[in-house]
Amino acid sequence: MQRPGQVSVVALDRGERLGVLPVGRFPLTITSSPDGTRGYVAAVLGSTVTVLDLRTLDVLDTLQVDRRGDPGAHGLAFIPAP
């Protein structure tokens, strides 16, 4: 059985690992907001999207995604609000 995953947050300028955050089972797709303050991790087996605060290294929310015949959450696109 696939266990929950983890995401390492790394400082871009130093390459130093700042922390590790828990995410859903089998994290497959990761994206961030344009300003770099939020991260989004889609986990296909758990069919979740974990929302991360990349400044405070907190998990803000975990969204359940209905499978609707698909394997689970596995793709992300960041579309800013108008």
C-alpha positions in Angstrom: 0.0 0.0 0.0 1.2 3.5 -0.9 1.7 5.7 2.2 1.2 9.5 2.3 3.9 11.4 0.6 6.2 14.3 1.6 7.3 17.5 -0.2 10.7 19.1 0.6 10.7 22.9 0.4 14.1 24.2 -0.7 15.5 27.8 -0.7 16.2 28.6 -4.3 19.1 30.9 -3.6 21.0 28.6 -1.2 19.7 25.1 -2.1 19.1 24.5 1.6 16.1 22.4 2.6 13.8 24.5 4.7 11.4 21.9 5.7 9.3 18.8 4.8 5.5 18.9 4.5 3.1 15.9 4.4 0.9 15.5 1.3 -1.4 12.8 -0.1 -0.6 9.3 -1.3 1.5 9.2 -4.5 2.1 12.9 -5.1 2.4 13.3 -8.9 2.0 17.0 -9.8 3.3 20.1 -8.0 2.8 23.8 -8.9 3.1 27.1 -7.1 1.4 30.4 -7.2 3.2 33.0 -9.4 4.4 34.9 -6.3 5.8 31.7 -4.8 3.8 31.9 -1.6 1.5 28.9 -2.1 2.2 25.4 -3.3 -0.3 22.8 -4.6 0.4 19.1 -4.7 -1.9 16.7 -6.5 -1.8 13.1 -5.2 -3.2 10.5 -7.5 -3.8 7.6 -5.2 -5.3 9.7 -2.4 -7.1 11.8 -5.0 -6.3 15.0 -3.0 -4.8 18.4 -3.6 -2.7 19.7 -0.7 -2.5 23.5 -0.4 0.8 24.6 1.2 2.0 28.0 2.6 5.6 28.1 1.4 6.5 31.0 3.7 5.4 29.5 7.0 5.7 25.8 5.9 2.2 25.0 6.9 -0.4 22.8 5.3 -3.4 25.1 4.7 -5.9 22.7 3.4 -6.4 19.3 1.8 -9.0 19.1 -1.0 -10.7 15.8 -1.8 -11.2 15.4 -5.6 -14.0 13.1 -6.9 -12.6 10.4 -9.1 -15.5 10.3 -11.6 -13.9 7.2 -13.3 -10.4 8.7 -13.3 -7.5 7.3 -11.3 -7.5 10.4 -9.0 -6.1 13.9 -8.7 -3.2 14.1 -11.1 -3.0 17.4 -13.0 -2.9 21.0 -11.9 -3.1 24.4 -13.6 -2.8 27.7 -11.9 -5.3 30.2 -13.3 -5.3 33.6 -11.6 -8.7 35.2 -10.8 -9.6 38.2 -13.0 
